[in-house]
Amino acid sequence: MNDALRAALNETGHTTESLAERVGVDPKTTSRWLAEGRIPHPRHRAAAAEVLGRDVADIWPDTSRRRDLTWFRPWQEIEREAISLRWFEANVLPGLLQTEGYARAVLTAAGRHAPGDIERLVAGRLARQGILRRDDPPQFTAVVDEAVLRRPVGGRETMREQLRALVAACAAPHVRLHVVPAAVGAYAGLNGPFVIAASADHRMAGYLDTQLQGQVVSDPADIAAILAAWENVRGEALSHWQSVDLIAEVAESWT
């Protein structure tokens, strides 16, 4: 018996049948999640957790025991509490906007995770995306290099699905995406990806990613340097709707 799932169902008034309807699976499937303790597919874990208003780790804790990602937990807390997130990527799409297929391709290609860990990592990434679907989501602004749209991560079908999902996500009023055109030469983004988070009490933190692990920074000098980089990459990018049009165009090129 999955006691955490049973408790979440009781507290929210859901049944295995109503949860199945919301997640899009057969009621027998959700019954097995409950009675037999089976672990659902990452997409279904993320959807069920969202319906029940829980983190995936609260219901399926074994899927979140990632010794190699303990360093990421401080940033997850900052990300969860942020009222605004500004994100730049030159090589891949921001994790909060990745589809399941794209995320799996990125994590697999990294070569740093055992095959058995990939699905847990994918589930964790999809679960994080729930912050953009909350009633009070952060203002999310991302800048990506055009090369990200044209790199065949996961193959043509994965890219087509990913870019179409990106266009759909950009319809939300709290999501803004900007693309730096390929015609732009050297700019600050070439120095690496970063994220800037701001909290309700006006504190700011930055996140820098590397091949080994990420680094959270909060020193005022570091934040000032990252903000300057943000102004540079944002200044080189297209407007939001120009970017959306470009993404939609590139999406169809992947057919």
Sequence and secondary structure as in RCSB ss.txt:
>XXXX:A:sequence
MNDALRAALNETGHTTESLAERVGVDPKTTSRWLAEGRIPHPRHRAAAAEVLGRDVADIWPDTSRRRDLTWFRPW
QEIEREAISLRWFEANVLPGLLQTEGYARAVLTAAGRHAPGDIERLVAGRLARQGILRRDDPPQFTAVVDEAVLR
RPVGGRETMREQLRALVAACAAPHVRLHVVPAAVGAYAGLNGPFVIAASADHRMAGYLDTQLQGQVVSDPADIAA
ILAAWENVRGEALSHWQSVDLIAEVAESWT
>XXXX:A:secstr
  HHHHHHHHHHT  HHHHHHHHTS HHHHHHHHHS     HHHHHHHHHHHT  HHHH GGGG  GGGGGGHHH
HHHHHH SEEEEEESSS  GGG  HHHHHHHHHHH  S HHHHHHHHHHHHHHGGGGGSSS  EEEEEEEHHHHH
S TT HHHHHHHHHHHHHHTTSTTEEEEEE TT  S GGGG  EEEEE TTS EEEEE  SS  EEE  HHHHHH
HHHHHHHHHHHS  HHHHHHHHHHHHHHT 
